[in-house]
């Protein structure tokens, strides 16, 4: 499985650092699908980052044989025809 981690740079009291929050875990099949030519890039939202940096997308780059991480400059247009999936990772108790 390939982990997609947030690459946004955030400011802390100690200075700048990468967010590093895990946004998704892709199976080998999902990675192979993203390597195809005409595949729409998935969009992720990082709940930890500032509002202007929350929406990010990944795209496979054949030259580097890896994924490029891009922060979207505005919220994507969400339509009724789009399909969404989510996974509850933890539940707050108490």
Number of C-alpha atoms within 10 A of each C-alpha: 11 11 12 17 16 25 17 21 13 15 11 8 5 6 7 10 12 12 16 15 16 12 16 15 13 13 12 10 10 12 15 11 14 18 17 10 9 8 11 12 12 10 15 17 16 20 12 14 16 11 12 11 20 19 21 23 17 18 17 20 13 10 6 8 9 12 16 11 17 16 18 15 11 12 13 10 6 8 7 5 6 7 7 5 4 6 6 5 5 6 6 4 4 3
